């Protein structure tokens, strides 16, 4: 519900329109000249006061009742200009106005309370998303809401009475009125022979408008009422009484009060709009900074809450309803124990709570932070789901490739081994010694091929499972490279060019052996018989570079990174499953090294492995062991 409806019509509007209605009643009574009875005037003023007390905010009731009483007293009997503030009629009018004002106020408060009752959960469309939870409103909070009026609470009366310009400026306005109006009256009394009543009215009107600018609406209303009494006492004949000889002077005083209140209300509303514009600019600046931070990569609920706490202070917490219980999803900052909590619901299952802020957060700004936090949570969960889906897709791709490898690359050597064994066991065929050696060589070759293939599959599974834990120690290249050549076809053709005095490298001997074996196998498959591959080692700064050089067809630049991915084959041959270089890359990086592919001068591919040099302490330990 709109905040103005909950609190009633604002005083700047209610007093201006109420004074206008009472002025109309007095004018009609004066024009009818006795045909409008005293009872009728009293009833009309009572009706105006009751209606406006019902609709207006509570602070406007007392000024309305006072002006209504003065109107009923001043326009009940001829001569209408005489204010008879004593006597039975004045007393009866005071009682009637007080009763009507209190009755209208009570009925208005009751009606507004009934209209603003909290709606049970689930009632109505849209739920409570984006609404401030009134049950969490801090006591004594004068927080400003979207309508521009402060929330009712147990704050200072001055703060509630001067909600446009602040309590300090309102107090300054009252002090200026208390000191300035008597001084201005003294000056005008001294200049009375040279000034008319119209001049005095205009001068007091300027003073009231000035007080409205300085102190806000209520100090200006107080000044207007005081100025009207001062004008009546010092400048309206007969002097030094509240009786007015001429009706036009009474009309002038009533018009003065009405115009003064109207102008003060305009100034007051201008101050409210200026304050709202300033707060809107500040909210826009803060929301823009939040949007820039989110677009800059801080796109998580914690990052949004960190920004909220960094700009507003206090504590912020995002909660989610899970199984009927509110659980914390993300939080940032801290607040003093017992700090007032403000809660805003983003949707039925998500809410944002803030507490301990030095300055209250407006509802619009809090709703913006809540929406960004909820959106960040949704995006984070979507990213998690996408990563899980990508992992599942990668697993499916790996399983599909593994099945392809089992269906072809495992079955082929097994078929060769079975055929060779079956041939050797035939009793009806006499095999020569050379034939038996050829069949046994085929069995051995395919068994080695199966051993290497299964080893690579197991190594890749260890890498993907994250169970690989290398044991790093200082080793020499000379002790690992020859072992890596054992069991490889045409291993004798590989040249090992490792200079003397090479520094020790920090590596796992078993993993480095597998790395070199796979790289050697790849180089042997692609090297022509006349130009076998070679291993060259050289120190570079705090590392040792191993280069396995072949002179085969080479690899295009755009494929040099893809050859280290699992199940990749780019030569069109159906030998192997494409795991060798992928395993070599995984093992090298696990040991803290790097592996890249480069072109060989004159044609071919060079696989460059870089490993860190062992430290001085490790070298000394190696020397002591030897």
C-alpha positions in Angstrom: 0.0 0.0 0.0 1.2 3.5 -0.7 2.9 5.1 2.3 0.9 8.3 2.1 -2.2 6.2 2.5 -0.8 4.4 5.5 0.2 7.7 7.3 -2.5 10.0 5.9 -2.4 13.1 3.8 0.8 15.0 4.5 0.5 18.1 6.6 1.5 20.5 3.8 -1.4 19.4 1.7 -3.9 18.9 4.6 -3.4 22.3 6.2 -3.6 24.3 3.0 -6.8 22.6 1.9 -8.2 22.6 5.4 -7.5 26.3 5.9 -9.1 27.0 2.5 -12.2 25.1 3.4 -12.5 26.9 6.8 -11.9 30.2 5.1 -14.7 29.3 2.7 -17.1 28.6 5.6 -16.2 32.0 7.2 -16.6 33.8 3.9 -20.0 32.3 3.3 -21.2 33.2 6.9 -20.0 36.8 6.4 -21.7 37.1 3.0 -25.0 35.7 4.2 -24.9 38.3 7.1 -26.9 36.4 9.7 -28.8 34.0 7.6 -26.1 31.4 8.4 -26.8 30.7 12.1 -24.1 30.2 14.7 -25.0 26.6 15.0 -24.7 26.1 11.3 -21.2 27.8 11.3 -20.2 25.5 14.2 -21.5 22.4 12.4 -19.8 23.3 9.2 -16.4 24.0 10.9 -16.8 20.8 12.9 -17.5 18.8 9.7 -14.4 20.2 8.0 -12.2 19.5 11.1 -13.5 16.0 11.4 -13.0 15.2 7.7 -9.5 16.6 7.5 -8.5 15.0 10.9 -9.7 11.7 9.5 -7.6 12.0 6.3 -4.6 13.9 7.4 -1.5 12.7 9.3 -1.7 13.2 13.1 0.6 16.2 13.3 -1.8 18.3 11.2 -4.8 17.7 13.5 -4.0 20.3 16.2 -3.5 23.3 13.8 -6.7 22.3 12.0 -8.7 22.2 15.3 -7.3 25.6 16.4 -8.2 27.3 13.1 -11.5 25.6 13.0 -12.3 26.9 16.6 -11.2 30.5 15.6 -13.4 30.3 12.5 -16.4 29.1 14.5 -15.9 31.8 17.1 -15.2 34.7 14.7 -18.0 34.1 12.2 -20.9 32.9 14.5 -22.4 36.4 15.3 -22.3 39.8 14.0 -20.0 41.8 13.9 -18.0 39.0 12.4 -14.7 40.7 12.8 -14.8 40.4 16.6 -13.0 37.4 18.1 -14.8 36.6 21.3 -12.5 34.0 22.8 -14.4 33.7 26.1 -18.0 33.0 26.9 -20.3 30.0 26.5 -20.2 29.9 22.7 -16.4 29.9 22.6 -16.2 27.2 25.3 -18.8 25.1 23.5 -17.0 25.6 20.2 -13.7 24.5 21.8 -15.3 21.4 23.2 -16.9 20.5 19.8 -13.7 21.1 17.8 -11.6 19.1 20.2 -14.1 16.2 20.2 -14.4 16.3 16.4 -10.6 16.4 15.9 -10.0 13.5 18.3 -12.8 11.5 16.7 -11.5 12.1 13.2 -8.0 11.2 14.3 -9.0 8.0 16.0 -11.2 6.9 13.1 -8.4 7.7 10.6 -5.8 5.7 12.6 -8.2 2.8 12.9 -9.0 2.8 9.2 -5.3 3.0 8.2 -4.4 0.3 10.6 -7.1 -2.0 9.1 -6.0 -1.2 5.6 -2.3 -1.9 6.3 -2.6 -5.2 8.1 0.0 -7.8 6.9 -1.3 -10.2 4.3 -0.8 -13.9 5.2 1.8 -15.8 3.1 0.4 -17.1 -0.2 -2.4 -14.6 -0.4 -2.6 -12.6 -3.6 -0.5 -12.9 -6.7 3.1 -12.3 -6.6 3.6 -13.1 -2.9 5.9 -10.9 -0.9 8.8 -10.7 -3.3 10.7 -7.5 -3.1 8.8 -6.2 0.0 10.4 -5.1 3.3 9.4 -7.4 6.1 7.7 -5.1 8.7 8.3 -7.5 11.5 12.0 -6.8 11.2 11.8 -3.0 11.2 14.1 -1.6 13.9 12.5 0.3 16.7 13.1 4.0 16.5 14.0 3.9 12.9 13.2 7.1 10.9 14.2 5.4 7.6 12.9 7.0 4.5 10.8 4.9 2.3 10.0 5.0 -1.4 7.2 7.6 -1.0 9.5 10.2 0.4 8.1 10.3 3.9 9.9 8.8 6.9 8.7 5.7 8.6 6.9 6.2 11.9 8.8 5.0 14.9 9.9 6.1 18.4 12.5 8.6 17.2 12.7 12.1 18.4 9.5 14.2 17.9 11.6 17.0 16.2 13.0 14.5 13.7 9.4 13.4 12.8 8.1 16.9 12.7 10.9 18.2 10.4 11.4 15.2 8.1 12.2 17.3 5.0 15.1 19.4 6.3 16.3 17.6 9.4 15.9 18.1 13.1 18.8 20.5 13.4 17.5 22.9 10.8 14.0 22.7 12.3 15.4 23.7 15.7 17.3 26.6 14.1 14.1 27.7 12.4 12.2 27.7 15.6 14.9 29.6 17.4 15.0 32.2 14.6 11.2 32.5 14.8 11.3 32.9 18.5 13.9 35.6 18.3 13.2 37.2 14.9 9.4 37.7 15.0 9.5 39.8 18.2 12.4 41.9 16.8 10.6 42.3 13.4 7.4 43.3 15.3 9.3 46.0 17.2 10.7 47.4 14.0 7.3 47.4 12.3 5.7 49.1 15.4 8.4 51.8 15.2 7.6 52.3 11.5 3.8 52.0 11.9 3.1 55.6 10.8 4.8 54.9 7.4 3.4 51.4 6.7 -0.1 50.1 6.0 -1.5 46.8 7.1 -0.9 45.4 3.7 2.8 46.3 4.0 2.9 44.6 7.4 1.3 41.5 6.0 3.7 41.2 3.1 6.7 41.7 5.4 5.5 39.0 7.7 4.9 36.8 4.7 8.5 37.2 3.5 9.7 36.3 7.0 7.5 33.2 7.1 8.7 32.0 3.7 12.3 32.6 4.8 11.7 30.4 7.9 10.2 27.7 5.7 13.4 27.7 3.6 15.5 27.5 6.8 13.5 25.3 9.1 11.0 23.5 7.0 7.2 23.3 7.1 6.3 23.1 10.8 8.5 26.0 12.0 6.9 28.1 9.2 3.4 27.1 10.3 4.3 28.1 13.9 5.7 31.4 12.6 2.5 32.0 10.4 0.2 31.5 13.4 2.4 33.7 15.6 2.6 36.4 13.0 -1.2 36.4 12.6 -1.6 36.9 16.3 1.1 39.7 16.3 -0.6 41.4 13.4 -3.9 41.2 15.2 -2.5 42.6 18.5 -0.2 45.3 17.2 -1.5 46.4 13.8 -5.2 45.7 13.5 -7.6 48.2 15.1 -8.4 48.3 17.9 -4.8 47.8 18.9 -3.7 45.5 21.7 -6.9 43.4 21.5 -7.8 40.4 19.5 -11.0 42.2 18.3 -11.0 43.3 14.7 -13.2 46.3 13.7 -13.3 45.7 10.0 -14.2 42.4 8.4 -11.8 43.0 5.5 -9.0 43.0 8.1 -10.1 39.7 9.4 -10.3 38.4 5.9 -6.8 39.7 5.3 -5.5 37.9 8.3 -7.1 34.6 7.3 -5.8 35.0 3.8 -2.3 35.7 5.3 -2.3 32.5 7.3 -3.6 30.5 4.3 -1.1 32.0 1.9 1.7 31.6 4.4 1.0 28.0 5.0 0.5 27.4 1.2 3.8 29.0 0.3 5.5 27.1 3.2 4.1 23.9 1.9 5.5 24.6 -1.5 8.9 25.3 -0.1 8.7 22.3 2.1 7.7 20.0 -0.9 10.6 21.5 -2.9 13.0 20.6 -0.2 11.5 17.0 -0.1 11.9 16.7 -3.9 15.5 18.0 -3.7 16.3 15.5 -1.0 14.7 12.7 -3.0 16.6 13.7 -6.1 19.9 13.7 -4.1 19.1 10.3 -2.7 18.1 9.0 -6.1 21.4 10.1 -7.6 23.2 8.4 -4.7 21.3 5.2 -5.2 21.9 5.3 -9.0 25.6 5.9 -8.3 25.8 2.9 -5.9 23.8 0.6 -8.2 26.0 1.7 -11.2 29.1 0.8 -9.2 27.6 -2.5 -8.3 26.7 -3.3 -11.9 30.3 -2.3 -13.0 31.7 -4.6 -10.4 29.5 -7.5 -11.4 30.3 -7.0 -15.1 33.9 -6.8 -14.1 33.9 -10.4 -12.9 32.7 -10.2 -9.3 29.6 -12.2 -10.2 29.0 -14.2 -7.0 26.7 -13.7 -4.1 29.6 -13.2 -1.7 31.1 -10.5 -4.0 27.8 -8.6 -4.2 27.4 -8.8 -0.4 31.1 -7.6 0.0 30.3 -4.6 -2.1 27.2 -3.9 0.0 29.1 -4.0 3.2 32.0 -2.0 1.7 29.7 0.8 0.7 27.1 0.7 3.5 28.9 -1.0 6.4 27.3 -3.5 8.8 26.4 -7.1 8.1 24.6 -8.6 5.1 23.4 -12.2 4.7 21.6 -14.1 2.0 19.2 -16.8 3.2 17.3 -19.6 1.4 14.3 -21.5 2.5 15.3 -25.2 2.4 12.8 -27.7 3.7 11.0 -25.1 5.8 14.1 -23.8 7.4 16.0 -20.6 6.5 19.7 -21.4 5.9 22.6 -19.1 5.2 23.8 -19.1 1.6 26.4 -16.2 1.7 27.3 -13.5 4.2 29.7 -10.6 4.6 30.6 -8.1 7.3 29.7 -8.0 10.9 27.3 -6.2 13.2 27.1 -5.5 16.9 25.0 -8.0 18.9 21.4 -6.9 19.1 21.6 -4.7 16.0 18.3 -4.1 14.3 17.7 -6.3 11.3 16.0 -5.3 8.0 14.8 -8.2 5.8 13.7 -8.0 2.2 12.3 -11.0 0.3 13.6 -11.5 -3.2 11.2 -14.4 -3.8 9.4 -16.9 -1.7 12.5 -19.0 -1.0 15.2 -16.3 -0.9 15.6 -13.3 1.4 18.3 -10.7 2.2 19.0 -9.5 5.7 21.1 -6.4 6.6 22.0 -5.1 10.0 24.3 -2.7 11.8 24.5 -0.1 9.0 25.6 3.4 10.2 22.9 4.9 8.0 19.6 3.3 7.1 19.5 1.8 3.6 16.6 3.0 1.5 14.1 0.4 0.2 15.0 1.0 -3.4 18.7 0.5 -2.9 18.2 -2.5 -0.7 15.9 -4.0 -3.4 18.5 -3.4 -6.0 21.2 -5.2 -4.0 18.8 -8.1 -3.2 18.0 -8.5 -6.9 21.7 -8.5 -7.9 22.5 -11.0 -5.1 19.8 -13.4 -6.2 20.8 -13.1 -9.9 24.5 -13.7 -8.9 23.4 -16.8 -7.0 21.4 -18.1 -10.0 24.3 -17.5 -12.3 26.8 -19.2 -10.0 24.5 -22.3 -9.8 24.1 -22.3 -13.5 27.9 -22.1 -13.9 28.3 -25.1 -11.5 25.7 -27.1 -13.4 27.4 -26.2 -16.7 30.7 -27.3 -15.3 29.2 -30.6 -14.1 27.6 -31.1 -17.5 30.9 -30.4 -19.2 32.6 -32.9 -16.9 30.0 -35.5 -17.7 30.3 -34.8 -21.4 34.1 -35.1 -21.1 33.7 -38.4 -19.3 31.3 -39.7 -21.9 33.8 -38.6 -24.6 36.6 -40.4 -22.8 34.5 -43.5 -22.4 33.5 -43.5 -26.1 37.1 -43.1 -27.1 38.1 -45.8 -24.7 35.5 -48.2 -26.1 36.9 -47.4 -29.6 40.4 -48.2 -28.4 39.3 -51.4 -26.8 37.3 -52.4 -29.9 40.2 -51.8 -32.3 43.6 -51.2 -30.8 43.3 -53.9 -28.1 41.5 -56.4 -30.3 44.1 -56.2 -33.1 47.2 -57.3 -31.1 45.1 -59.8 -29.3 44.0 -61.3 -32.6 47.6 -61.4 -33.8 48.7 -63.1 -30.6 45.9 -65.7 -30.7 46.5 -66.4 -34.4 50.2 -66.9 -33.7 49.6 -69.2 -30.7 47.0 -71.2 -32.5 49.4 -71.7 -35.4 52.2 -72.9 -33.1 49.8 -75.4 -31.5 48.7 -77.0 -34.7 49.8 -80.7 -34.8 49.2 -81.3 -38.5 51.7 -78.6 -39.6 55.4 -78.9 -39.4 56.9 -75.4 -38.7 60.4 -74.7 -39.5 62.6 -73.0 -37.0 62.5 -69.7 -38.8 58.7 -69.8 -38.9 58.5 -70.5 -35.2 60.8 -67.6 -34.5 58.7 -65.3 -36.7 55.5 -66.3 -34.9 57.1 -65.9 -31.5 58.4 -62.5 -32.5 54.9 -61.5 -33.6 53.6 -62.6 -30.2 56.3 -60.7 -28.4 55.8 -57.6 -30.5 52.0 -57.5 -30.0 52.4 -58.2 -26.3 54.7 -55.2 -25.9 52.2 -53.2 -27.9 49.4 -54.3 -25.5 51.6 -53.5 -22.5 52.3 -50.0 -23.7 48.7 -49.4 -24.6 47.3 -50.6 -21.2 50.0 -48.6 -19.4 49.0 -45.4 -21.2 45.3 -46.1 -20.4 46.1 -46.7 -16.7 48.3 -43.5 -16.6 45.5 -41.4 -18.2 43.0 -42.7 -15.7 45.3 -41.7 -12.8 45.6 -38.2 -14.3 41.9 -37.8 -14.7 41.2 -39.2 -11.2 43.7 -36.8 -9.7 45.4 -39.6 -7.8 48.9 -39.0 -9.3 51.4 -38.0 -6.6 54.9 -37.7 -8.0 58.0 -38.4 -5.8 60.5 -35.7 -6.8 64.2 -36.1 -6.3 67.3 -35.0 -8.0 68.2 -37.3 -10.9 70.4 -37.2 -14.0 69.1 -37.5 -17.6 71.7 -40.2 -18.3 70.1 -42.6 -15.8 66.6 -42.3 -17.1 66.8 -41.9 -20.9 68.4 -45.3 -21.7 65.8 -47.1 -19.5 63.0 -45.3 -21.4 64.3 -46.9 -24.7 64.0 -50.5 -23.4 61.2 -52.4 -25.1 60.8 -49.9 -28.0 60.9 -51.0 -31.6 64.0 -49.7 -33.3 65.2 -48.2 -30.0 68.8 -48.6 -31.2 68.3 -45.9 -33.8 67.6 -43.2 -31.3 70.6 -41.0 -30.6 71.2 -39.7 -27.1 73.1 -36.5 -27.1 73.5 -35.6 -23.4 76.6 -33.5 -22.7 78.8 -34.2 -19.7 78.3 -32.1 -16.6 74.6 -31.6 -17.1 72.9 -30.4 -13.8 70.6 -32.6 -11.9 66.9 -32.2 -12.5 64.1 -32.4 -9.9 61.8 -35.1 -11.2 60.2 -38.5 -10.5 62.3 -41.1 -12.3 59.4 -43.4 -13.1 57.2 -40.6 -14.5 60.1 -39.1 -16.5 60.8 -42.6 -17.9 57.2 -42.8 -19.1 57.3 -39.3 -20.6 60.5 -40.0 -22.6 59.2 -43.5 -23.7 56.0 -42.0 -25.1 57.8 -39.2 -26.8 60.4 -41.6 -28.3 57.6 -43.9 -29.5 55.9 -41.0 -31.3 59.2 -39.8 -32.8 60.0 -43.4 -34.0 56.6 -43.8 -35.7 57.1 -40.6 -37.7 60.8 -40.6 -38.5 62.1 -41.9 -41.9 64.5 -44.9 -41.7 67.4 -42.8 -43.0 67.0 -40.0 -40.4 66.3 -41.5 -36.9 65.2 -39.3 -34.0 67.6 -37.9 -31.4 67.4 -36.6 -27.8 69.4 -33.4 -27.1 69.8 -31.9 -23.6 71.0 -28.5 -22.7 70.9 -26.3 -19.6 69.0 -23.0 -19.7 69.1 -20.7 -16.7 67.5 -22.7 -13.8 66.1 -25.4 -16.0 67.2 -28.2 -18.3 65.6 -28.5 -21.8 65.2 -31.9 -23.4 64.4 -31.9 -27.1 63.3 -35.1 -28.9 63.8 -34.3 -32.6 62.4 -36.2 -35.5 62.5 -35.5 -39.2 59.0 -36.7 -40.2 56.1 -34.8 -41.8 55.7 -32.4 -38.8 52.5 -30.9 -37.4 50.8 -27.7 -38.6 51.0 -24.8 -36.1 47.2 -24.9 -35.4 47.5 -28.5 -34.3 50.6 -28.2 -32.1 48.5 -27.8 -28.9 45.9 -30.4 -29.9 48.4 -33.3 -30.2 48.7 -33.2 -26.4 45.0 -33.9 -25.9 43.8 -37.5 -25.3 42.7 -39.7 -28.2 44.1 -37.3 -30.9 45.6 -38.8 -34.1 46.4 -36.5 -37.0 48.6 -38.7 -39.3 45.7 -40.9 -40.6 47.4 -44.1 -39.3 45.5 -46.5 -37.1 48.3 -47.2 -34.7 47.7 -46.4 -31.1 44.8 -44.6 -29.5 46.4 -41.1 -29.2 47.3 -41.2 -25.5 51.1 -41.1 -25.5 51.6 -37.4 -25.8 48.6 -36.7 -23.5 50.2 -38.8 -20.8 53.6 -37.2 -21.4 52.0 -33.7 -20.9 50.1 -34.7 -17.7 53.2 -36.3 -16.1 55.5 -33.4 -17.1 53.2 -30.8 -15.6 52.7 -33.0 -12.5 56.5 -32.7 -12.0 56.5 -28.9 -12.4 57.8 -28.9 -15.9 56.4 -27.9 -19.3 56.1 -29.7 -22.7 55.5 -28.0 -26.0 55.8 -28.8 -29.7 57.9 -26.9 -32.2 59.1 -27.3 -35.8 62.4 -29.0 -36.6 64.6 -27.0 -38.9 64.5 -28.7 -42.2 61.2 -30.4 -41.5 59.8 -32.5 -38.7 58.6 -32.1 -35.1 60.6 -31.3 -32.0 59.0 -32.0 -28.6 60.6 -29.7 -26.0 60.5 -30.7 -22.4 61.6 -28.3 -19.7 62.3 -29.5 -16.2 63.5 -27.5 -13.1 67.1 -27.8 -11.9 67.5 -29.4 -8.5 68.6 -27.0 -5.7 72.0 -26.8 -4.2 70.8 -28.7 -1.1 69.4 -31.5 -3.3 72.7 -31.6 -5.3 74.7 -31.9 -2.1 72.5 -34.8 -0.9 72.9 -36.5 -4.3 76.7 -36.2 -4.0 76.7 -37.6 -0.5 74.6 -40.6 -1.5 77.0 -41.4 -4.4 
